[in-house]
Amino acid sequence: MEERGSIKVGLPVEDPLPSYWHDPVVPVANVTDPDPKYECTHVIVGSGISGALIAHKLLASCPEASIIMLEAREACSGATGRNGGHTKAASYRAYAQHREELGVEEALRIARLEYANIRETHVLARELGIQCESQECNTVDLIYDQETFQRGREAIEALRRDAMAEEREEGGMAWYKMYGKEEAMVKFWGAERNTNPEVKEEEELVGAFEYRAGRINAYRFTTGLLNLCVQKGLLLFTNAPVQQIMPDSENTVTGKVSNIVITPQMTVLTRFVIFATNGYTAFALPSLQGAIVPLRGQITAQRVGKAAKFPTPLPTTYSFIYQSGYEYMIPRPLPDGGQHIVIGGGLGRQPEAGINEYGTIDNSVLNNSISKYLHGSLVGYFGGSNWGEDPDDKSKRIVREWGGIMGATSDGRPFVGEVPGEKSVWISAGFNGHGMVLCLKSAEALVQKMNGGKLKEIDWFPSSFWISEKRLSNQFSGRTDMRVPETGGGPVA
C-alpha cells in the first residue's frame, strides 16, 4: 500500500466518464477571459463542496475579502459532483475505534460534528432556497455478518451510554433502532440472503440498524451555493489548474506575507491560499504527497423493476454491510413519479480490498470487476421478488455508471488548518469518502481559525482533525477510517 501512496499525483484527467448528476450541467458564472495578473486576499483552489462552503463562510465573516476560486476543470467536476448523494455518518461504525484511540470526549466530538454537519447542510440548502433534492430521512444498515452485527450493537450501546439524554431521543445523534433478521426483511424489503452471482460466499441477513441521515444532489447544492457566492463578489475561474505556489514577501494588498499562485492563464498575488482539492492536493502542494492519497470510487444509477414490491420512493437510504466492506445507496425520486436507485462501493469485494484503486486519478475508465459486482448488487440485496424485474428488463437496468476520486489519509481523518512548513497556506481536505458529513463544519472551523480564532474558541471541532507535522509524517498503509478489511484494518479488539 505504501507503493500506491507514493504514486505521483497529477491533474484531473480531461475526459472523465460523465457523472449521472451532471445531467443537465448547471451553468455557473465564471470569468472566461482572465487578465494575466490579479491581486486578492484569498485564493481557494477547488470548486467542490469544501471550496464553495469556505467561500460562503468567508464572505459572511469577512465582507471586505476579495476571493478568487480556481478550478482545474469545470465547476464542481470532482468528487462532489460524482458522489452517491448520501448525507450519512454511520458514526457508530468508527465510534469504538475513536474511543479507544482518542478517548471518549474526542470520540463524542467527532460523532456530534458529523451529526451537526448533516443537519446544517440540509438547513443551509433550505435557507438559501437551493433546489437540490435535499431530504432528511432515516437510513438503515442491513448487516450480512454476525460478528459485524455484534460489534455494531456493542458500539451503539457504548455511544448511547456516553451521549446525553437528549441525544438519545428519536432523530438525535445517538438514536438507533435495532432489528433482527425477520423484522429487517419485512420493514426494509431485504432478501434473506445475498443472491448476487458475483459473491461466492454464503451471506445471510443477520439484522439491521436504523438511524438519522439524509440524501441530497450535492452537485446542485454546490453549484447553487457557488452562484450565490459569485453574486456576492467571488471570482471563479474554471479550466485554470494551479501549477505552483510560490511565497512572495511583498504584498501590495496587505503588506503581509503572501503567495503567488500560478496557472497557465495567469498569476495571482494573495494573502491566503486555501486548498479544497481533496484527492488531487499533492499535485500543487507536493509536501502532501503520500499524506492524501487518491482513491477511485465507482457508482451506478439503476432502474427499479416494474413489479417492485417496495414503495416509490423508498423512505430510507441504505448501506449493505458485510465482513469485508460495504455499499451505500439512496433512492432518487424522478419527476415522472418513478425512482432511480444510486449505489456505489464494491472495493471490499476486490483482491486486497481494491488496492489498485488507490493512487489513481483516472476516472475515464471503469474497473470491470467492480462493474459486474455492482450491476447485480441491488437484486442480490433486495431479492428478485422485491426488485420486481422482468427478464427482458435486465439489460436496461443500468442508467449510468461513473467514477470519482476521493482523498484517503493515513489515520482516516481529514486535514484542516494551516499547512506546516508553508506560510499562509491552508487546507480542508482528505475526507476519506465521508465529505458530505464533514465538509461544512470543517469549512466553518477553518475560516474561524483563519480569522484569528483561538483553539479554545473552536473546541467543538475535533482536535484530531487539525493538520500537524506529526500527522503528515505517518506512513500511508491504507484507509483506517473504519477497521474493516476494505480499509486496511481488522476490528477493534
N, C-alpha and C positions, 0 to 999 in steps of 0.2 A: 504493500500500500504506500510506503514511503516513496517508491519509484513513481507511482501515479501522481503523488503530490508534488513531485519535482518537475513535472512536465511544464514547460514554459507556457504561460497564459498569453493568448493572443486576443485580437479584436473579435467581436461577434462576426459570424460568417455573414456574407452578403445575401445568401439565398436560403434562409431558414424555411422549413416547412410552414405553410400558412396556419396560423392559430385559429381555432374554432371561434374564439372570442373577437377576432378582428373582422368579423363579417356582420355589418359593414365596418370599414375603417372609420374611426371618429376623427373629423378634422380638428386639429389643434393649431391655434395661431402660432406661427414661428417666423423668425427672421430668415428670409431666404436669400438675401443679398447683403451679407455682413461686410462691415468695414474691416480693414486689416488689423486695426488696434482698438482695444476697448479698455476702460478702467471701471472698476466696480468695487463694492465692499465684499461681496460673496460670490463665489462660483460654486455651483452644485453640479457634480458630474454624475449623470444618470437621471432618467426621467420616469422611473418606475414609481411604485407607491411610496418608497422611502424618500426619494428626491422630491416628489410632489408634496408630501407631508412636511418635510423640512422647509420647503419654500413657503408653505401655508403658515407654519408656526413662526418663521422669521418675519414674514410680512405683518403678522398680527402683533408680534412683540417689538419689532423694530421698523416702524413705518418709514423711517428715513433710509433704510437699507436699499442699496441698488444691487439687484441679484441677476446673474446670468446663469442659465442652465444649459449644459452641453450634453448632447446625446449622440452616440455613435451611429445609430440608425434612425428609424422613425420613432416618434414619441411612444413611450410605453410598449416598446417592441421586445423587451427582455422578459424575465421570469414573471413579472406581474401580469403581463398580457398573455401569459401562456399557462397559468396555473390551473388548479382544479376547482376554483371558485368557492373554496371552503374557508369559513372563519371558525376553526375548531382547534382547541388547545390540547385535548386529551391530557390534561395536566397530571392526572393520577399516574400515567404510564412512566413519567420520569420522577415522580414525587419521592419515591423511596430512594432513588439514586441521589437526588439533590439533598435529601435529608441526611443521608449517610456522608456525602462528600462535603456539604456546605453548611449543615446544621439546619435546625427546624426553622429559625427565623428567616434565613435566606430562601429556603425551600418554599415557605409560605409567600414570601415576597414575589418569587417568580410566578407561582400559581395565581396570585392576586393580580399581578401585572397582565398575565395572559387573559384572564377573565375581563379585566377592565378594558384591555385593548379591543376585544371582541365587541363589547357593549358600545364603546365610544366610537368605533369605526361605523357601526350602523347608525348611531345617533348623529354623527357628523354628516353622513350621507343624507339623512332626513332633514337636518337643519339647513343644509346648503341647497336642498332641492335637487340633488343629483339623481337622475333616473338610472339606476344601476342594479335593479333586481335585488335590492337589499332586503333580506328576510332573516330575522332572528327566529330560531326554532330549536327544537330538541334534536339531538343526534343519538345514534346508537352504535355501539361496538359489538358486532357479532364475533364471538370467540370460538376458535376451532382447535383448541388445545387445552387440556385440563390444567396443566401446570401454569400456563399463561393466565387462565381464568382465576386460579387460586392466588397467584401473585397480584393480579389486578385487584381482586377483592381485598387482600391484605393492605395494599397501597391505598385504596379508597377508605378503608376503615381508619388507617393512620391519618390521612388527610382530614377526615371528618373529626377525629379526636382533637387534632391540632387547631382546627379552624374555630372561628367564633360562631356562636349560636345562630346569628342571623345569616351567616354564610352557608349554613346547612339547610336553610329554608328552601322551598321549591323554587327552582330557577337561579339559585345562588351559586357561588363559586364552588362550594363543597356539597352541592346537592347531586346525588346519584340515586338511581333506582337499579336494582339487580334482578335479573330474570334467569330462571332455569331454562333448559332446552325446550321443553314443550311450550312454555309461555312465549319464548322468543320466536318460535316457529309461527305461532298464531298471530302475535302482535306485530311482528316485523316481516312476515312473509319469507322467513328464512327456510332454506331446504334442510332436511335432516342431516345431509352430508354434502360436501363439495363434490359436484359431478363434473367439474372442468376436466376434459380429457388430458390436458397438459400437466395435471397434478397426479403423480403416480402414487403418492402416499394416501392412506385412508385418513380422511379428515372429517370427523363428525362434529356437528354443532354442539357446544357444551353449554353455553349461556350467553347472556348479553348484559351490557351496562348502558343505561340511558342517562343523559345529562344535557346541559345547555350549550348551544353553539349557534351556527348560522350559515348562510350562503350569500354570495354576492358576485356580481360581474365586476371583478377587480379592474379590468381594462376600462370599462365605462366609468367606474368610480374615479380612477386615477386621471383619465383624460378630462373628465368633468372638473376635477379639482385643479388640474393644470390650466384649463381655460379660465377659471376664476382667478388664478394667480396671475395669468397674463393680463387680465383686466386691471389688476392692481399694480402692474409695472414690471412683472417678471419678463425678462428677455429669454426666449427659448430658441436655441439653435439646434436643429436636427442635422443628421449626417455630418456631424462635427466631432469625430473621435479625438479624445485627448491623447496626445502622443508623449508629452513630457511635462513635468512640473519643475520649475527652477526657482530657487529663492532669489529675491531682489531686496536690497537693503533700503532703497529709497522709493517710497510710495507717495506719489503726489496727491493721492486722495486723503490719506490719513497721517502720513508721516511716520507710520509704524512699519515693523517688519512685514513684508509682503511676498507674494509669489507671482511668477509669470507662468501662465497656463498656455500651452502651445497646442494648436490644432492645425490641420492642413490649410485652413482658410484664414486663420487669424491668431493673434496673441492677445491675452487678457491679463492685465495687471490687477491684482486683487488682494485684499487683506486676508480673506479666509478662502481656503479650498475645502470643499466637503465632498467626500466620496460616498456615493449611494449606488455603488456598482456591483455589489454582491459578488457573484462568481467571477466577474471579469476584473476585479480590483487590481490584481497583481500586474496587469498589462502596463498601466500608467503609474503604479506605485510598486516597483519591484521589491521593496522591503517586505511586502506581504506575500511574496511567492512562497507557497507551501503553508502559509498561515490560513488563507482562504482558498480552498481547492474547488474548482468547478466540478459539478456533479449533474449529469444529464438525467432528467426525468422524462417519463413518457406517459401520455394521457390519450384516452379515447372518449368520443361522444357517441352514444349508441341509441338506436331506436328501440322502443319497447314493443313487445309483441302485441298484436291486435287483440288478443284474448287474455291480456294480463289480468290477474286477479287482484292486484293492488291498485289503490286509487291514483288519480292524476290531479295534481302532482303528489308524489309520495310526501307524507307530512314531516318526515325527518330526513336528515342526512345520515350517512353511514360510514363506518370503517369495517373492514373484514380483517380480523387479526388471527394469524396462525403462528406456529412456533418460530419460524424464521423471518417473519416480516409482516407486512400489512398492505392493504389497498385503501384508498379514500374515495368517497363517492357522494355526489349531490344530484338531486333531481333538478332539471331546469324546465320550468313551465314555458310553453310556447304560445304565441299569440292566437293560434288556431284552437287552443284548448288542450293540446297534447303535451307531451313532455319528452325531452331527451334525458338520458342518464349519462353523467360525466364521471368516469372512473379512471384513476391513474395509479401507478405503482408498479409492482412486479419485480422489483430488484431482489426481493427475498427469495424468488424462485430461480434466480440465476446462479451459475457456478461462482463460488467465492463471493456471494452476496452482490453480484454485479460489479465486480472490481473494475472492469473495463469501462464502466460509465463514469468513473472518476477521472479527473484530469482532462476531459474532453470538452470542447466548446462547440462541437459540430452538431447543431440541431437541424441540419439539412437532410439528415437520413434517420432511419429508424433502426432499432435493434429488432431483428425479425423474430428472435426467440421471445422477447417481451411482447411483441405484437400478437403472436399466436396465443400466448397466455391470456393477455388482456381481452382478446376477442371472445374468448369463452368464459371470462370471469363472471359476468353477471348472470348468465344462465346457470353457471355452476353454483353460485351462492344462493340465488333465489329458487332454482329448480325449474325445469322445463314447464311444469304445470303453472306455477305462479307467473313465470315470464310470459307465457302465452303466445309463443311464436310459431307460426306455420312453417313447415319445412321450406316452402318457397320464399319465405322472408329472410332466411338465414344470410343469404348473400347481400342483403340490403341493410344488415344490422349496423354496420359501422358508418356513421355520418362523417366523422373526421378523426384523424389521428395525427398527433403532433408531439413535439418535444420542447423542453425548456431547460435552461441552465441555472441550477441552484448554486449556492455557495456553502461548502461544508468546512467546519473548523475542528481543530483537534480535540477540544473539550466540549463540543456540542452547543456552545453558547455564542451569541453574537459579539462583535467588537464594536463598541460605542465609545467615542471620546476623541481626544487629540492623539494623533499617531506619535508614539515615542520616536525620538530622533528627527522629527520633522517640525518645522516652525509654522504654526497656523495652518496645519493640515489636519482635518478632522474626518471622522468616518462613522458610518452607521451601516454595517454590512455583516455578512456571514450568518444568515438566518437558518441554515440547515433545513430548508424546506418548510419552515414554520413562520415565514414572514408575515402572513396575514394576521397572526396573533402576537406579533412583536413590533412591527414597524411603526405604528402610530405612537406608542408610548416611548419607543426608542428615539424617535424624532423629537418628541417633547423634551425628553431628558437631555438630548444633545444640544438643542437650542438653548435650554435653560443654562447648561454648563458653559456654552459659548458666550452667553450674555453675562458671565461672571458669577453664576450661581455656585454656592458652596455645596460640597457633597452632603453636608448635614441638612441642607435645604432640599436636597433631592433624595432623601433617604427612602422614598417609596420605590426608587429604582434599584434593581438588584446590583449590589456591588460587584458580583461576579461577572457582570456584563461589561464593565468598564475595561477598555483596552489597556494592556500593560506590557512591558518588556518581557516579564516572566511568562505571560500567556502566549506571546508571539514566539517565544523560544521553544514551546512544546512541539515535539515531532508529530506530524500528522500520520496517524496509523488507521484512519477510518473514522466514520461518524461515531460519536458517543452520546448523541442527544437522547437515545434510548438504548438500554442494554439488551439488544436482541441481535442475533447473528447478522441481520441485514445491516446494522450499524457498526458491526465490528466488535461486539462485546457479548458476554453472557449475562445472565440475570444477576441482579443484586443478591448477594448471599444472605 
